[in-house]
Amino acid sequence: MLTKKQKEQSAIILDSIYAEGPISRVELSRKLGITPATMTIITHYLMDTKVIYEVGEELDGYNVGRKKILLDITPQYAYYLGIELFYHYMCLCITDNKGNIFAKKIIKFTETSLEEYFASEQFDADIRGFRTEYAMYPISAIGFSIPTTLSRTGKPRTNLPFWKDLDTSKIAALSDVPIYFAPLANSMALSQRLFNPKVASDSFILLHIRSKILMAYVEDGVVQENKAPLVGELGHTVINPQGEACACGKRGCLQTYLSEDAIVRKAKMIYEVAENTFLHNIVKKTADIDFSTVIQAFRLGDEAATTLIKNAMRYLAVALDNLSMIIDTEEVVLHGAIFNTPECVGLLKQYLLENSSPYRPTDTHKHSFLPYQYTNGALAACAYAIHHHLINGF
């Protein structure tokens, strides 16, 4: 058995193997400042439990002497269930401890509200049914994705309907295994680090843009937890003091220009008052307008939809430029359905270039785009569960 200190070190070692594996004991020891003797004890223990394995010798023809044995995370060592509950659907996915998806399902409930679905027996039945259907993958822990951060008491920090009064005990009662409530931005950042380490830098910001704008900050491979209630609320930074009123009580928040809910709300108003808009050709009534409708109208060249999207990208560029002068980071990862449209990405890059300072190198920050897929939130919840249950709970 490992000592308490060695257990703490094993978490650091596992995290480093996830992020940089395959990697040798020598490299781990040098990088983490752990003595070779202690490294040998801990890695042998982790190998005995099958969570890591020896891949083979390092293929480097330039080094002489003894070849380095590389270590990596063992796939299918354990399985995890990730759940994302959104306005009109629930996504479930089962992954192994390497983030490989073995089962996934999206359950839509368009005839009922999120509150009604959550309170119904069907919510319980859908989760239990999914686990029964894929019982060949025994679940070690569950991650439940929530579109906000959590207070120290576990209460969601948000004014979003439903989420602000979320009864986490109802979800916990469904599980015979540990369950972790995963703040969406933080868990997506963990997903990048654990499952896409060659893509993400050691230090990066992740921005998730949907009904809210959520931010996570990773510094030297560690996701920074937000202790103060408003830290990370980039959506409620003011970028136009004369702008429209925001639900938070201020005016001109980034949220009022960039969030999908704000864009859809404005598109519905345009639909009601404007006759010459492609929106009338796409849907038959106001209630049918969603974010994809706005994007479709934008791509068709609709003037009003184009203005909405241009404003969203213009103000996002302002916010990103401000971030680059406040936070020392290597990369900004942008995630959201809006970035699935190449024209939107092109607009953002154009505005970023226009906003760039002549006194700052243009390559200060790298911007990368994470395509939106319906499994992203559930997969991120699995990453959060793996981080807490396997890496830190080993």
N, C-alpha and C positions, 0 to 999 in steps of 0.2 A: 504493500500500500504506500501511497505517496503521503508525505507530510503536508501540513497546511500550506507552507511556503511553496513546496513543489507543485501542489495543485494550482496555486496562483500562476506559477511559471508555466505549467502545462497549458493553461488557457492562452497565454501569450504565444506559446509555441504553436498551438493549433491554429490560432488566428494568422500567424505568419506563414504557415504552410498553406492555408487557404489562399492567402493573398499572393504568395510568391512561389508556391510549389510547382513542379518538383524542386526541392532544395535540399542541400546536404546539411548534415549536422554541423560541419565546420562553419558554413555560412550562417546557420541559425545562431550558433554560439557567438560568432563575431558580431552579428547584427543586434542580438538581444542582450549581450553582455552577460550571458550565463556560462559558467565554467564548463569545459568539455566533459568533466566527470559527471556533473549534474545533468547536462544535456543527454549523456548516454543513459543514465538511470531513467530519466523521464521518457525519452523516446522509446526505450525498450519496453517500458510499461505500456505506453500507448500502442506499440506494436503487438504486445501480448493480448491487449483487449481488442485488437483488429481495427481500431479506428484509423490508424495510418499503416502504410506498408512501404517496403523498399521497392522502388521502381527499377533500379539498376544503377550501373555506373554512369558517371557524367561523361558525355561524349565531347571531349576537348583534347584535340591532338597537340595543343601547344604546351599543356602542363605535363611535367615529368613527375615521377614518384608515384605514390599510392593514389589510385583513383578514388574520387569521392563518391560515396553511395548516396543516391538521391531518395528523399522521402516525399510521399504524397498522401492526400486524404483518400481513404478507402471508399469507393462508391458503394451505395446500397448497404451501408453499415446500419442505417436507421432510416425511418420514414416519418415524414411530417405532413400535417394537414394545414393548409393556409386558407383563410376565408376572408373575402371582401364583401361587405354588404353595402349596396348603394341604393339610390332612389327607387329604381324599378328592376333591380336584379341582384342576385347573389352569385358570386363566383367561388367555386371551391376547386382546389387542386392539391394533389398529393405529390410530393417530391421526395427524393432520397436526400441524404445529407450533403450531396454535391449540387443540389438544385436541379437535377434532372427530373422533368415532369413525367410521372407515370400514369396519372389520371387527372382529368379536369372536366368541369361541368359548369354551365351557366344556367341559372334558374331565373326566368323572368316572371314578374308578377305585375303586369301592366293593368290588371283590372282592380287592383287594390293599392293602398298606400303603403309606404315603408313601415309606418307605425302599426298598421293593421296586420301586415305580414309578420312582423317581428313578434307581435302579441299572439299570433295564431299558433295552433298545434302544427300547422303545415311547416312552419319554420323549423321546429324540432324534428319533424318527420323527414324533411329534406336532408338535414345534416346526418341524421342517423342512417337514412337510406343510402346515402353516398358512401358512408363508411362500411356499411354491410355489403354493398355492391363490390367494393374493392377491399374486402377483408384480407385478401392475399398480401396486402401491404400494411402490416401492423403499425399503428400510429404511436410514436413515442411522445409527441407533444403537439399542441395546436397553437397556431398564431392567428389572431383575429385582428384584421386591419381596421383602423379607425382614422378618419380624415382630419385629425387634429393632434395636439399633444395632450399629455395627462398631467394632472396636478399630483402632488405628493400623496394625496389620499386616493389616487386612482380615478378621479372624476375628469371627464373630458373638458378641456379648456376651449370652449367654442360657444358661439351664439346660434349655430346651425340648428334648425328644428330637428327633433328626434335625438341627435347626438348629444346635445347638452344635458338631456335627462336619461341617457342610456343606462339601463339596469344591467350592469356587468354580471351580477349574480345569476341572472337567468341563463346567460351564456355559459358561465362556469359550471352550472348545474348539469349541463349537457355532456360534460366531459369526464371520462374516467382517467384521463391523463393530464399532466400540467397544461394550462392554457395561459398564453401571454397576449396581452392587448398591445397591439403593435401600432404606434404612431406612424402614419403612412409615410411621411417624408423620411424619417429616421430609418424605417424598415427598408425603404427603397434604396437608401444610401448603403445600408448593410448588404442588400441584394447585389448592388454593383460591386462592392468590395469582395464579397465571398464568392459570387458566381461569375463575375466578369472582371477579375482583377487586372487582366492585361489591358482593359479598356479604361478603367478609372485610375486616376493618380492617387498618390498617398494622401494628398490634401485636396479636397474638392468641395464645392457647394452643389447640392442637388435642389433644383426647383421643380416642384410638381404643380402643374397648372390645370385646374379643373373647376369645380364649383367653388373651391377656395384656392388660394396660392400658398403653398406650404414650402418651407425651406429647411434643409438639413445641412449641417456643416461637419465635414470630416477633416480632422487635423492629425497628421502623422498616423493615419490609419484608424483613428478612434473617432466614432460618432459622438459629437458633443451634445450632451443632454441639456435641454433648456430648463433651467431652474426657475427663472422669472417668467410670469405668465405671458408677456408680450414679446419675449425674445424669439426671433425667427419669423415674426409676423410681417413678412415683406409686403404682403398684400395690403396691409394697413399703413404703409408709409405713404405720405402725401407727395404726389408728383404733379398735381395741378391744384393749387389752393383755391382757385375759382371754379373747380369742377363740381360735379353733382354730389349730393349727399350720400354718405355711405351708412350702412347699418350700424357701424361702430360709433356714429355720432360726429365724425369728422367729414370734411369735404375733399373730393379729389383723390381718394385713395387709389392705389394701383388696381385694387380689386374691382373698382367700378368700371374699369376699362378692359381688363384682361381676363377676368374669370368667365367661364362658359355661361354661368347663370346670368351675369350682367349683359353679355353679348346677346344671348337669347331673349332676355327681357326687352332690350332695345329693338331687336328685330321684330318682335311681336307688336311693339308700338308703331313701328314703320309700316308693318303689314296693315294695321288698322286705319292709318291716315293717308298712306301713299298709294296712288293708283298705278304709277309707272315703276313697278318693282318686279323683278323676276320671282320674288317670293310667291306671288299669286299664281305663277305657272308651276311652281314646285309642290305647293300644298293647297288644300281646299279650305282649310280653316286655321285660325290663329293657334289653336291648341296643338296642332300638328307640327308646329315649328320647334325644332331642336337644334343642337349645335351643328349637326351635319347638314341641316337645311341652309344655315347661314354660309357654311363653307361652300356648298354647292352654288349658291347665288353669287358668292364672291368669285368663284372660278368661271362663272358665266359672264362676269363683268358687270354685275349689278352695282350701281353707283353707291347706294346706301350701305350694302353689305361690305363693299370695298372700303368705305370710310370707317366702318366699325373695326375691320381687321387691321387697317393701317394704323388707326389710333392705338389699338392693342399692342402692335409690334413697336410702334414709336415710343410709347411710354415704358414698355418692357426694356427697350434699349437704354432709356434714361436710367432706369432702376439698376440695370446690370453695370452701366458705367459708374454709377455711384458706389455699387458694391465693390468694384475693382479698386477703389481708392480707400475702402474701409477695412476690408478683410484680405489678408495675405493668403492667397490660395493659388493653386496651379491651374485649376480647371473649373468650369461651371457646366454641370450636366442638366440639360433642360428636358423635362418630360411632360407630355400632354398631347391630346389628340390634335391640337392646332399645328403641331410640328410634323404631323403625318402628311401635311400639304406642302410640297416643295416651294410653292409661291410664298407661303408665310415665312418659311425659313429664309428665303431670299430677301424678303422685306426686312426681316430682323437684322440680317447681316449688313444690309445697306444702311440701316439707321445706326447700327453700331459703328460702322466706318465713319459716318457723318459726325457722330458724337465723340470720336476718339480725340484725345488731346495731343497736340504736337509736342508736348513735353514728356510724353510717356510712350515707351515702346509699344508698337501695335500688337506684339505677341505676348503682352503681359499675362493675359488670361486666354486659355484655350476654351472654346465653346463647343460642346458636343451635344447631340440630340438623340434622346432615347425614344424610339418609336413607341407609340401607345398601342398596347394590346390588352384585351379584356382580362387576361390572366396576370397582368403586372402587379396589381394590388395583392392578390392571393399569393403569388410567388414571393413577393416582398414579405408577407406575413410568415411564410415558411422560413425565410432567412432570419427573421427576428426570433422565431422559436429555436432555430438551430444555434444562433448566437447565445441565447440564454440557457437553453437546455443542454446542448452538447459542448460548446466551446467553454462557457463559463460555469457549467454545472457538472463537468466531468469529474 
